[in-house]
């Protein structure tokens, strides 16, 4: 019983620490079920700013809004410098596993590559979504089903 209590307390304290460190937890998405750290193969471009990050999100949003069916998720930025990318499902059961979240992020790679911001980068063979988005200065990506699941990647 003591072991169970200690394990439960450790998990609870970990969740509380995550929530205290990120004001978006509990407001836009639940505490992440899976947190990963990804070392990108790129550096932040010297001329990136909040405006560039918001433009890429606007471009991604417009790409999905141009489809004949309504988008299954919303994508937006948070943070004082818009350095946090948040994707939340609008459909029950859509982004409810780490694998589905990763698949969506991989699908977004092609959308981001078409951006005028990356026209001079020959990134087709090497760079993925995390690498491209890090160039713009994003530090964290969170994908959530909008209910109980969220997946978070810290970019370094």
Protein Blocks (a to p, Z undefined) as FASTA:
>chain_A
ZZmmmmmmmmmmmmmmmmmmpmkgoklpccdfbdcddddfbdcdfkbcfklmmmmmmmmm
mmmmmpmbdcfbdcddedjklpaccdddfbehklmcfklmmmmmmmmmmmmmmpmklmmp
cfklmmcfklmmmmnopabdcddehlmgccddddZZ
